[in-house]
């Protein structure tokens, strides 16, 4: 059997005119360091630096991109090892989980997940046979052998992957103890990101418990609106002290309309008196309060310099029964129409020209790239347009993004690529794909005599490396 290999020109343009140009551009940026400023890899992986347990726990169980496709083809989440320990039918044999994944390999054809997995298996683990039901054990054994090698521990892989900096996403009440350890062992390489979402949505059942966590972490009582804001400020300051450069906000809406202080205080008190079942305020009242708090987060970013990342437009936990049984982030989050021009206007009116404020706006609603986000980023100095995210970090979607946004926003108003993943070993694959797609887009501009080659090479380096560093630089 011929060993499984990957084509060196994968994801580059097919036509013979632009492919050689794209190849030259890609080769120039292929080995640049990775700046991974937004993602969800658990900080404990780097702090503890323990071996990854097995191929299934590394590649299958935590990756909702992967499990959602298999579920769509009839697999059950427990069969894939997903769920709390007491879940009926939860598969505990990692080899059996991996067999189910390999048996469903054909379902990933044409998806970015297939591209990332191929890169991981071949380039990182040296797998020489394509996954299938027949080769599952062989592939599993080869990966398991690698994982037993100390050179495949998390900190060693940071070096092997060429990751210069990686951001984790941490709740507002995080002790940041792991980050404190890493600040000594790996100074400046693993940075916390402040994620206050659960605290800004008072209709959530966890809200009052999360307020207590905030109070405990900050040392400030959160039973008043004033104390609540003070506690959030204290925690933000703790993240800054720990090396954090950014916040992250995953609201359903991009609305940032502020409320009068009395109205915000009244809604806070109403929610607090409503009990722990989330019934204290209506859906409309919660939306108004959350929008108000996004404005407050922007105001605090203008004060403390944390870059404000906004990831709106996803209806979380579309199937409530799945969320109740298995928890969040299990592949049932669905994009919705998102409006930015009116929603961001209050924040941009207040801070859009401020040198102390930076917002990076992401979307999974492609329609707004050319209609709203590119025009906004193309005029407000404080706004950067985030890379294609989640369902859009795929080859054709990334090409559409460049075509839709560049002519209005230019390249300099982009964030550079952001991988936004909890699948650690997919990070180099995701950045590699983005660099190939950008090389193809830039090659077309060169072939059409819209850019000189030296300009394309310079721009490719900006998109891959320099722009992420600039977008997330301390204000």
C-alpha positions, -999 to 999 in steps of 0.1 A, spaced: 0 0 0 13 34 -9 20 55 22 -5 82 29 9 116 22 -4 152 17 0 172 -14 24 201 -9 0 224 -28 -32 215 -10 -56 244 -7 -36 265 -31 -53 277 -64 -58 251 -90 -51 273 -120 -16 272 -134 -11 309 -135 -17 318 -98 -5 285 -83 32 292 -87 28 327 -73 7 313 -44 33 287 -37 61 313 -34 40 335 -11 30 305 11 66 293 13 76 328 26 52 326 55 48 289 62 73 288 91 65 321 107 57 318 144 21 313 154 3 340 174 -28 323 188 -44 350 207 -79 335 211 -87 299 219 -100 275 245 -72 251 253 -73 245 290 -45 264 308 -40 234 331 -26 214 302 4 238 300 7 243 338 7 206 346 25 195 314 12 160 318 11 135 289 -21 135 269 -41 105 281 -49 87 248 -57 95 211 -94 96 217 -93 121 245 -68 142 225 -85 142 191 -121 131 194 -139 137 227 -132 174 231 -137 184 195 -173 194 188 -165 201 152 -157 164 149 -184 149 171 -213 170 157 -206 155 122 -206 120 135 -238 127 155 -254 140 123 -248 105 108 -264 86 137 -237 84 163 -247 91 199 -226 114 221 -221 88 248 -207 64 222 -181 91 214 -171 94 251 -190 127 255 -209 134 287 -206 134 325 -192 103 341 -227 90 351 -241 93 316 -259 60 306 -240 42 279 -209 64 282 -181 47 263 -150 44 285 -128 25 261 -107 51 241 -99 26 214 -136 19 208 -142 57 206 -114 60 181 -127 32 160 -161 50 157 -143 81 146 -122 63 120 -152 43 108 -169 77 100 -139 92 82 -158 95 49 -183 119 65 -156 146 68 -149 148 31 -150 184 19 -149 199 54 -122 219 71 -123 193 99 -109 168 73 -81 192 64 -71 199 100 -72 162 109 -51 152 79 -25 177 89 -25 165 125 -23 128 117 3 131 89 24 161 99 24 158 137 20 121 143 35 106 112 5 84 104 9 67 70 -25 51 64 -58 69 59 -83 64 88 -109 38 82 -127 10 101 -99 -13 90 -70 9 99 -84 24 132 -62 3 155 -31 9 135 -36 46 135 -45 46 173 -13 27 181 9 50 162 -6 81 179 -4 64 213 32 56 208 39 93 200 20 104 231 42 83 253 72 103 241 80 134 263 85 154 232 47 152 227 38 168 261 20 202 259 49 225 266 72 207 241 45 209 215 43 247 219 79 248 206 73 221 180 42 240 167 61 273 166 35 289 189 50 322 202 20 332 222 -13 314 231 -43 329 248 -66 308 270 -102 318 278 -109 320 315 -139 328 337 -139 361 355 -136 343 388 -105 322 378 -78 322 405 -52 325 377 -29 302 397 -20 282 367 -11 314 348 10 325 377 30 293 374 34 297 337 45 333 341 76 319 358 82 289 336 71 303 302 70 341 306 48 358 281 37 327 262 4 316 278 -19 345 285 -53 346 302 -84 361 285 -112 376 307 -145 359 298 -174 374 319 -203 362 299 -222 342 326 -221 373 348 -237 395 322 -268 374 316 -290 376 347 -317 352 334 -293 323 334 -299 297 361 -263 299 371 -262 337 375 -266 340 412 -241 313 419 -217 329 395 -221 362 413 -210 345 445 -179 331 427 -172 367 415 -175 380 451 -152 353 464 -126 359 438 -126 397 440 -132 401 478 -160 425 469 -197 419 478 -218 416 447 -253 420 462 -255 455 449 -251 469 414 -222 491 425 -204 462 441 -210 441 410 -193 466 388 -165 471 413 -159 433 415 -158 431 377 -132 459 376 -111 442 403 -111 409 383 -101 427 351 -72 443 370 -62 408 382 -61 396 346 -41 425 335 -16 419 363 -14 382 351 -4 393 316 -39 393 300 -43 413 269 -80 408 260 -115 401 271 -140 379 252 -177 383 249 -200 357 232 -234 374 234 -263 365 211 -266 401 200 -241 428 192 -263 454 208 -243 478 231 -270 503 240 -264 516 275 -291 521 301 -295 550 326 -277 540 358 -310 538 377 -326 515 351 -296 492 351 -295 491 389 -332 483 390 -328 454 366 -299 441 386 -319 442 418 -350 427 402 -329 398 389 -313 393 422 -346 391 440 -360 367 414 -343 337 428 -320 311 412 -344 299 385 -337 328 361 -372 341 363 -365 374 380 -365 394 347 -380 389 313 -361 380 281 -364 415 269 -351 429 302 -322 405 302 -313 415 266 -314 452 276 -292 445 306 -267 424 287 -264 452 260 -258 477 287 -231 455 303 -214 452 269 -212 490 269 -198 489 304 -172 463 294 -161 486 265 -159 515 290 -137 494 313 -115 484 283 -110 521 275 -97 524 311 -76 493 315 -65 487 279 -78 451 275 -87 445 239 -124 437 236 -132 407 215 -169 404 204 -182 370 192 -219 375 187 -246 358 166 -247 322 179 -278 307 194 -262 285 221 -276 251 230 -302 248 202 -313 215 217 -319 222 254 -322 185 262 -287 179 250 -274 208 270 -291 196 301 -277 161 297 -243 167 283 -235 203 291 -226 232 267 -203 232 237 -215 199 223 -220 210 187 -256 223 190 -247 260 187 -262 275 156 -255 309 138 -282 335 135 -286 368 117 -266 395 134 -268 433 131 -238 454 138 -242 490 124 -269 500 150 -257 476 177 -221 488 178 -230 525 173 -231 534 210 -197 519 217 -182 534 186 -196 568 192 -181 568 227 -148 550 221 -144 544 183 -117 571 180 -101 565 214 -64 555 214 -70 536 246 -97 514 232 -96 484 208 -125 462 197 -122 431 174 -156 421 160 -162 386 147 -192 372 130 -206 339 117 -231 359 95 -213 363 62 -238 388 49 -225 415 72 -188 414 61 -193 438 31 -224 455 43 -215 465 79 -183 452 94 -158 461 66 -173 497 63 -172 501 101 -136 488 105 -126 509 75 -133 542 93 -133 537 131 -96 536 143 -105 515 174 -123 487 155 -106 457 138 -124 431 117 -119 396 132 -109 366 111 -135 341 98 -147 323 128 -162 289 138 -184 278 108 -164 302 85 -128 292 91 -130 269 60 -111 273 27 -140 287 6 -154 308 34 -121 324 41 -117 332 4 -151 348 4 -142 368 35 -111 383 17 -132 391 -14 -160 406 6 -141 427 32 -107 437 18 -118 462 -8 -136 483 19 -115 476 50 -81 469 35 -57 445 51 -45 468 79 -79 468 96 -79 430 100 -70 411 132 -50 384 114 -59 348 118 -75 336 151 -80 299 156 -105 299 184 -101 262 192 -99 238 222 -83 211 200 -47 219 207 -31 198 179 -53 215 153 -38 249 159 -9 245 135 -32 230 109 -57 259 112 -30 285 108 -14 266 79 -48 265 61 -53 303 66 -18 310 53 -25 289 22 -58 306 15 -43 341 20 -14 331 -3 -40 321 -30 -59 354 -26 -28 375 -28 -15 355 -58 -46 364 -77 -40 401 -70 -5 397 -83 -16 378 -114 -42 405 -121 -14 432 -116 -33 447 -87 -3 441 -63 34 437 -69 49 404 -56 70 422 -30 38 438 -16 20 404 -16 49 389 4 48 417 28 10 415 32 12 377 37 36 382 66 13 409 81 -17 386 80 1 356 94 21 372 121 23 410 124 -13 420 124 -23 396 153 5 411 174 -7 446 166 -44 439 171 -38 425 206 -10 448 216 -14 464 251 -32 497 248 
